[in-house]
Amino acid sequence: MQIISDKWRKLWSYNEVRLLVLASLALQIGLIFLAPLRKRSTNQFLALTLWIFYLTADYVATLAIGNVLSKQNEVTVQCGGSGTNPCELTALWAPFLLLHLGGPDTITSYSIEDNELWWRHLLGLVVQVSSAAFVFLQSPPNQELWITTILMFIPGLIKFIERTLALRSGSKDNLKDKIISELGPRNDFKVDFVSTSSDISEDERELILEGYGWFGIFKRLLVDVTFSPNQLMQSQNRFSEVRTREALKLAAIELSFLYDILHTKAVQIHCIIGRVVRCSSLISIIAALVTFHHLEKDNYAPADLIVTYILFGAGLSLEVIAAMILLFSDWMVVSLGRSGYGKCFAGAIAMIMKGILRNGKPRWSSTIGQYNLISLSLRDNDTAMAWIMRKLKIKRKWDNMSQTKSIFMPVLLGDMMFNEAKRRAQNVHIYNVLVEARSYRGSKTLERHGKLKLLEWSMKKEFDECIILWHIATDICYHIDLSNRSNQNEFECIVGWNASNYMIYLLTQQPSMLQLGYGKTRFEATCTVAKKLLKAEGKLEEKRARDVLEAKTRGPGGNSVEDDKEAGVSVLVDGCKLARELLDLHQKIRWSLISETWMEMLGYAAIHCDSYQHAKALSRGGELLTHLWLLMAQLGVVEEHKMQQFQSASV
């Protein structure tokens, strides 16, 4: 029994190459428009769609080249021609497929790991170019069509080589070699674009130029190359003076440049040779279109002609779009801003970009993830759908996706975060002070508020345990105080709660950034205990659920959970105990202490997160933690071994 009839088999065979070529083109169009969005979006559906497009694009283009090659010797009737070799025109499509394999300028790698496999792409370059050349050589002699095909080979080969070079330049070893080669004789790379004004928010061009200058220094954090004393002093002086808004803008610009060198063709096209090559590519496509348009086409199948014109039109349009993206970019502002004649153009481009950024297209997502333990515990897990997902082993993944929310970063949170960075940076030129500054994770705030003796027990635990118990306490205090209409600290209350949910989001969704061994396990155990306690109460509102947990964990006098087998690894009891102690404080003191403690924990997490993990976060919309890490580095809170070299160089 045939599943697919002969009629459909013949129809597929008749149109197979055409459909594959058009599918490859559609994937390229999707990539060029979707890829820039991931730098400024944390949407998981977008990330999944882009991942599918990225993986499928190369596969479809490679499959299409193979199909063109395999059909070289088929008869005219089978391919739908009418008197000429049917593969004569389809041979022209091979260079277009090389163009597709080169990919758009906006994405060369989906993740940093792809860059390390650049040699595999180099091998693919050799194989696919050889296949396309073989298709060309096997095609019947037709001088005019050969000229068109050769003209299309030029941009196809250029694009493919550009992508291979981009992957290579984004690999860690090559990046390190490049950075070392840029160092001066005294390892002193100065920033040339620092504005003399502390308020540079109105001059977008100066802001971009300065950001690029700092990027030239602090990209060394990725490859463990040290800084000179002059560089750190210059950076400390600059960032200790600017306001939070300007500091965050500069950090966003620097990280945007870093994203570009890791995941796009920026390094290849934003140079004199790159622009000359790109212009040559555009001219070559136009010339190929003109020569093809003047060919005699009577012997070609109408469907093949339509596909060919679609390829030319789309290819030319994508090149024009790429040129526009190239023109209105931070890289072009930097290139033009270096010369006296180009400063006016750079300023105009910067102002246009500033208008675009104001209309909803920032350099990063400007959002923070939110995940809440008690809200997750209130979910109904007894439904049929929940049972099916548990059997399929996808329930946890579904909970992570459905319960994770994103909110725009509150302005007050940015201010408090930058203040925390500056607080840690005080006197970091003294080595012992730096070591201590890197170790704070809440105790310094307790000491500053005179509550160290009362609450020190909550800090003498592993970091992941501290995060969870402070999250529970913050959540209980938040819902109690928010319901109080006389709450005078509403903004600080919301910021503290947002920071708490963000740290839990990192612990559960991005655990590699916190480098915690048992963080997720401890969180799940705590969540299990909370679910058991709340299940007996039926459906509860958010605030009522917190009241129930607080009452049931009071210890010997109440319905304690100490006998529960999960309670040994759960911090639920300690979290509720901490909440009671915090609720005994005056409301103003309570929220000042809670919010500042979370800032200190954020700072600790940012410092101790590996630079590689910070770089990985750029491809999923960026993380607030990464911006804090960069700001602290620019204020001098760097790794201890770098400070030791800093001191030895200062002597």
N, C-alpha and C positions, 0 to 999 in steps of 0.2 A: 504493500500500500504506500503510495507516494503522498507525502505530507504537502509538498509543493508541486503543483502541476507543471507540465512541460511549457505551457504558455507563459507562466510567470518566470520560469527559469530563463526562457529565451528573452523575455522582456528585460530581466535584470542583466543578462549578458550583453544585450544591445546597448543598455544605458549605464553600465557599471562604472566605466571610467568617468563619464560626464558627472554622474552623481557624486563620486568620490572627490573629484576636483572641486565641485561646487560646495560640498560639505567642508572641505579643507579651507576654502575661502570664507565660509560662514564662521568657522571657528576662529580664523584670524581677525575677522571683524569684531567678534565677541571679545577676544583677548585685548585688542587695542583700546576698547572702551571700558571694559571691566577692570583691567589691571590697575589703572591709577586709583580706582576707588578703594582698593584694599589698604592703601596707605592711610586712609582717613576714615575707615569704617571697621567696626568690630562685628558686623553682621555675619553670623555663621552660615546662613544660606548663601550669601555672596561668596564667602570663602570656599564653600563646597562647590558652587557652580564654577568658580574660577579654577579650582583644582581639577575638575572634570574636563574643562576646556583645555587646560594646560597639558594634561596627560594625553588627551584624545587628539589634539592638533598634530603632534609629531607622528603619531601612529597612522592617522588617516592620510597625511601627506606622503609618508613612506609607502603605505599600501597603494596609493594612487600611482606613484612612480613605478612600483612593481607591476601594476596592472597594465600601464602603458607599455612597459617593456615586454610583457608576456603576450601582448596583442599585436606586436610589430608585424608578424607574418600572417595575420588573419586575412581572409578574403574580403573583398569589398562588400558583398551582400550581407555578411555576418555583422559588419560594423555600420551598415546603413549608408555607405557611400554610393556614388553613382558614376563610376568611371575612372576613379583614381584610387591610389592606395589609401585606405581609410585611416591609416595611422600617420599619414603625411601631416595632417593638421594637428592631430593629438600630440605629435612629437613637439609641437610648439608649447604645449602645456607643461612639459617637464621643467623648463626654466621657471615658470610660475610656481611650481611646487617647491623648487629650491628657495624661491622668495618666501614661501610660506614656512619652510623649515627654518629659515633665518629668524622668523618670529618678529613681532612688533618691537619697537624701541622701548615700550612701556613695561615689558616683562621679559627677562631672560632666564630667571630662576624663580621657582615657587618658594623654595626655602634655601637657607644657607647651605644645607647639605648638597644641594644640586651643584653648587659652584665647585665643590671638591671633586666632582665627577666630570670636569671639563674635558679631560682626556678621552672619555667615552664619546663625548660630542664631537671631538676632533676625528675620531675613527668614523663616526657617522658621516661627518663632512666628506671624508675621502670616499666612502662607499656610495653615498647618494649622488655626489657630483660625478663619480665614475658612471653610475647608472644613467643619470641624465645625459651625459656625454654619449654613452652607448646608444641611447634612444635617438639622439640627434644623428649620429653616424649611420644608423641603420635606416633612417628615413630616406625616401627616394630623392635623387638630386633635383633640387628646385632652387635656383640661385636666389630668387627674390625672397622665398620663404626662409631659406638658410640665413640670409642677412637679418631678417626679423628675429629668428631664433637666437642668433649670436648676440644681437642687441639686448635680448631679454636675459641671456646668460650672465651678462655683466652685473645687473642689479641683484640677480639671484645669488650669484657667487659672493658678491659684496655683503649681502645681508647674512648669509650663512657664516662667513668668516667673522663678521662683526659679533655675532652671537657667541661663537666659540671663544673669541678674545675677551668678551664681556664676562663669560663664565670663569675664564682663567684669571682675569684681573680681580674677581670677587673672591677667589680662593684665599684661604688664610695665609699660606706660605707666600704666594705672590703679593698679597697685600702688605705683608711684613717687609718683604724685599723692597717694595715700592716706597714704603714709609721711610725705611732706613736710607734709601738712596736720596731722599729729599732732605735729609738732615744736613745742617751746615757743619763746618769743621769743629765747632764747639757744642754740637748738639743743641743749637739755639735757633729755633725757627720762630721769628717774631710775627705778631699780628700786624698787618699793614693797614687795616681798615677800621681801627678803633675810633669811634666818634669822640670828639672832645666834650660833647654835651651828654649829660646823664639822662636826658629825655630825648630819645631818638625815635619815638613812636610815630612821629609825623613824617619822617624821611625813610620811606620803605627801601630805597636804594642803599642808603647807608647801613640800614639794619641787615640787609642781605649780605652786603660786603663784609660787615663785621662778623656776622655769623659764619661766613665762609672762612674767614681768618681763624676763628676759634676752632672750626672744624679741622683745619689743617694741622692743628696741634693735638686736639683731644681724640682724633681718630686713632691715635696711638694706644689708647686704652684697650682697643680690640686685640692688639697683637703684643701687648706687654712691653712696649718700648717706653723708656722713661722720659721725663721732662727735665728741662734745665731749671735752675733757680730763678732766672729772669722770667721764664715763661709762667711759672707758678705765681711769682710775685705780681706780674702784670695782670694775670687772670684774677687773683684775689682782690687786688685793688679795684679792678673794674666791676666785678660782680658784687662786691660789698657796697657799692654806691648805687647801682641801678635799682629801680623799683621792680616789684614782683612781675608786673605785666611785661616789661621789657626783658627781664631775665627769662621768663617762660617763652617769649617769642624767639629769643636767641637760641634757646635750647631746642625749640621745635625746628628752626632753620637748620641747625647743625645736624640733627637726627634725620631731617629730610635729605640732606646731602649724603649722609651715610646710607640711607635706604637706596638712594639712586646708584651708588657705586656697588652695592651688593646685589641689586635685583634688576637693574636696567642697563641700557647701552650708553649711559651718560658719559662715561670715561672715553668711549670710542668716538662718539659723535661731537662732543663739546671740545674740540680742538681743531686746529687749522686743517690738518689732514682729513679728519673726520668730516668736516663741512664740505671740503672739496670733493671727497668721495661721495658724499650724499647728494651733492648737486649733479655730479656725473651720473649717478644712479637715476635721478629724476629725468635728466636729459635723455638718457638711454631708453627709458620707458616711453617717453614721448616720441622719440625717433622710431622705435619699434612699432608703435601704434600707427604712425604716419605711413611707414612702409607697408604695413599689413593692410591698411585701408585702401591702398592703391593696387593691391594684388587682384588678379583675375580670380573670382570666387565661384564661378559657375559649376565647377566640379566638386565642390565641397557640400557636405550635408548641411542643411539649414540649422539643425540642432547644434552641430559643431561650431558653426559661425556665431550663433547666439552665445554659446558658452565662452568662446574666445573673446567676444566683445565685452561680456560681463567681466571676464578676468582682467582685460585691459582697463576698463572703466573703474573697477574696484581697486586694482593695483595703483592706478594713478591717483585716485581719491585718497587712498590710505597714505601714499607718499606725501600728499599735500597736507593731510591731517598731521602726519609726523613732523612736517616742517613747521606747522603752526605750534605744535607742542614744544618743539625745539626753540622757537622764537620766544614764546611766553613762558619761560622757565627761569628759575633762580640762576641756573648755570649761564644763561645768556646775559643776565644782569651782571654777573661777575666778570664775564669776558669783556663786555662793553665798558663796564665801570672802571677797568684798569687803565683805559686810555682817555686822554682829554677829549678827543673827538666823539668818543662813544658814550660819554657820561650823560648827555642829553637823551639819547636813545634809551640808555639803561634806566634813566629816571622815568621815562614814559612807560616802558615795559613794566617797571616796578609798580607804578601807579595803577596800571590796568590790572596787574596781578592782585594788588591790594583790594581793588574793587571786587574781583572774583572771590577772594578769600573772605571778604565781608559778607558775600552772598551765599554762604553755606559751604564753602570748599576750603577748610583749613588744611594745614600741613599734616595734621594727625587727627585722630578721631575726637580728641578733646572730651572723651568720655571715660568713666571708670566703671568696671564691672561690679555688680552687686549680687551677693549670695547670702542667704540668711538661714541659720540652722533651725530656728524654731518655726519659721514659715514652712520650711521643708518638712518638718515633723508633723505639721498639721494637714498635710496632703492625705487624701483618702487612698490608701493602698489596697483596699479590699475589692476594687472593681474588677470586672472580667478583663478589661484591657490591661490593667496593672498585672494581673496574673499571667496573661499571655506574654507581656514584655519580660516578666521575671523568668519565664520558661525559655524565652529566646535570648536571655542574658543581655538585654538591652535596656532594662529598667533604669539602671544607674546612669547610663548615658543619656537617656531621655530626661531624667530628673535634672541632670546637669544643664541640658540645653533649655528645658522649659522653665526652670527656676532661676536661671541666670538673667539678670536684667542689666541694662546700661543706662547711666544718667550722665548728663553733662556735668563736667567738673565745676563745683561751686567756686565762686571767686574767693570766698573766705578760706576754703580749703587750700587754694593756691597760695594765699598769703601766709597761712599758718605753716604750710610745707616749706616755703622759702625761708621763713623765720627760723624754722628748725635747722635748715641747712646752714644758715649763718651762725646760729648758736653753736653748732658743732665745730664750725670753722675757727672759732676764737682760739688764738694761740696755738694753732696746729703746726707752726714752724718748730715747736718743741716736740721732739719725738715721743716722749712719754705722754704728753697731752694728746697727741694724735692717736696713739694706741687706745687711750681711754675713751676718746671721742668716738672711735669706731666700735666700741663695746657697749655704748648706751642702748638700752632697749626698753626704757620706761622708768628705771630707778632714779634717774636724774630728775625727772619731772616730779616724782613723789618726794624727793629730797627738797626740791625747790618750793613745793607747797607745804612742807613740814609734815608729810604723811608717810614718810618712809618706814617708820617704826610700825605704824598701823597696817600698812598694805605690802610690806616688803615680802611677805610670804608668797604673794601672788606672782612675784618676779623670780623667785628661786626655783623655777621649774624650767623644763625644756621650752624652747621658743614656741613650738607649735602648740604646746599645752597652754602657754601664756596667752597666745592669740585666741584660742577657743574660749577659755574661761573669761577673759576680758570682753570677748564678743557677747557671751551670754549675759554678763553683767550690764554691759552697755545697752543691749537690746531691752532688758527688763526696765532699766532706768529710763530709757527713751520713751517707751509706751506709757509708763506711769507719769512722767513729767509732761509729755505732749498732751495728755488728756487734761492736764491742769491749766485752766484758762489764764491763770496768773503767771504763767511761765515767762520770765523776763529774759531767758537765754535761749530763745527758740532757734536762732540761726546757729549758735554754737552747738546746741543740742543736735540739730540735723547734721551738721558737719561731722561731729563725733560719731554719729550713727552710720553715716555714709562711709567714713574711713574704716569703721569696724566691719561693715559688710564687704568693703573692698579687700581687706586683708583675708577674710574668709574666702572670697572669690579666688584670690591668689593661691590660698592653701589647697583649695579643692580643684580648681580648673587649671591653674598654672603652677603646680607644686615644684617644678624644676627651678622656678625663679626664687623660691624660698629655700631650696636645698634641704628639705626636711625628710628624714627617714620614715617616720611613722605618723606624719601629720594627717594624711587622709584616713588611715586606719583608726586613729584616735577620734577624728571627727565623726566617722561612720558609727563608731561604738557609742559616742555621746548622743548622736542622732537616734540610734536604736533605743536607748534608754528613754529619751524624751518622747518618742512615739508610744512606747509602752505606757508611760505615765498619762499621756494625753488621751490615749485611745479609750480608757475607761470612762472619760468624761463626756464622750460623744462629740458632737460638733461644737467647736468653740470659736469665738472671735479672737482676733490677734491679741488684744490686751488681756482678755480673760485667760488665754493660754499661758501668758507670762505669770499671771497671778497664781494659777494652779501649780506651775512648776516651782515657783518660789515657796509655796506653802508645803508642797510634798517633799521638799528637800531640806526641811528644817532640822532633821536629825532625830534623836531619840524621842522627842516629844511629839513628832508628827509621823506621817506615813513615809518613813525613810526608805531610800532605795539601796541602802548599804548591802542588803542581802542579795541583790540582783547580780547575776554572774557577769553582766556586762559592766557593772559599776566600777570594777577594779581598774578599767582603762578609760573610764569616762570622767570627764571633768565637769559634768553637769552640777554635781553637788557643790564643788568649789566655786563654780560660776555664780550660782545662786547665793552662796555665802558672801562673795565679793559684792554682789548687787546690794545685799542688805547693809553692808558696811558703807558703801557709797551713798546709799539713800539716807544714811544718818548724817551726812555732810550737808552744809548749806547748798542750795541749788546752784548758785553762781560758782562756788568753789568746786562743786561736783563736776560741772560740765567743763570748766576750765581744765581741771585735772584729767578728765576722761579724754578730751580732744587732744590735749598736749601729749598725753601718754601714747595715743595712737600715732601722732606725728613722729614721736621718738621710735616707735616700733617700725613705722614706715621707713625712717632713715636707716635703722639697723638692717632691715631687709634689703634696701637698695644697695647699701655698701657691700653686703656679703653675697649678693647675687653675682654670679659669674658674668663677665662682660659679654661672653658668647650668648648667654640667655637674653641679655638686654638687646643684643643685635637681632636675635630671632623674633623678638616681640614686635619689631618694626613692620614685619610683613603681615601682621594681623591687626593693624590700626594703631599700634603703639601702646605703651603702658605708662601710666602716671609714675610708676616706680622707676622707669627708665629715665624720665625727665628729672626726677629727684636725684638719681645717681649721677647724672651728668652735671647738674648744678652743684652738688657737693664736691665733685672732682674739680670743678672750676674754682671753687672756693678753697681748695687745698686739701680736702679730706680724701686722700688717695691711699693706695695700698702701702703698708708699712715699709716694704722693701724699697718702694720708690721714694719714700720720705727719707730713708737712710741715705740713698744716693743724693737726694736733695741736700741733706745736711753736709755730706762729705764734699759736695761741690761748692757749698757755701763757705767752707772753712778756708 
